[in-house]
Amino acid sequence: MSKQIPLISGQYYHIYNRGNNGENLFFEERNYEYFLKLYIRYIYPIADTYAYCLMKNHFHFLVRIRLNTDLSGQSTPDYSKQFSNFFNAYTKAINKTYQRSGNLFQRPFKRILVNSNSYLINLVGYIHRNPHKHGFTDDFRTYPYSSYQTIYQQKNSRINGQEVMSWFQNPKLFVEAHDKLDELEIQHLIEDD
């Protein structure tokens, strides 16, 4: 197993994970909603979110760890612990609701430092197109558990959609970038999706 990179304030990361043994993470619609509710509770205080997509058996987030985040006076904040607490809270709820036990997520969760503008822009498209890639929908634009429509329609939300749109300059170029995405350009950065 490779050593996990630390999460450092001010840096962008592709955060993703899947169900343990390829199992589902979401069993019904209310699970997606509860997952996002917990995300707001645990992750929103430490990270800005730029894109996401939740699929039945895995998820993707593009985040930037916030500067000057107070984590109970820790001299060196452990942002990974916040993600761990988030995943544990969701696992406990799912285990209780569906009379199951054990890990729900693969461990450790995956994170890749986003270290170039090209990767950042292509990653937004990659995340949004992911449900089509894996056969969860015929049209990623209408997939309900993704930030695509929130960003495209510039809806008010906790997603930093206006900043994302500024990376593409305007909605037309945002759409074109998604339609013309070349996954081969970033495939070497997507490890095992």
Secondary structure, 3 states (H helix, E strand, C coil): CCCCCCCCCCCEEEEEEEEHHHCCCCCCHHHHHHHHHHHHHHCCCCEEEEEEEEECCEEEEEEEECCCCCCCCCCCCCHHHHHHHHHHHHHHHHHHHCCCCCCCECCCCEEEEECCHHHHHHHHHHHHHHHHHCCCCCCHHHCCCECHHHHHCCCCCCECHHHHHHHHCCHHHHHHHHHCCCHHHCHHHCCCC
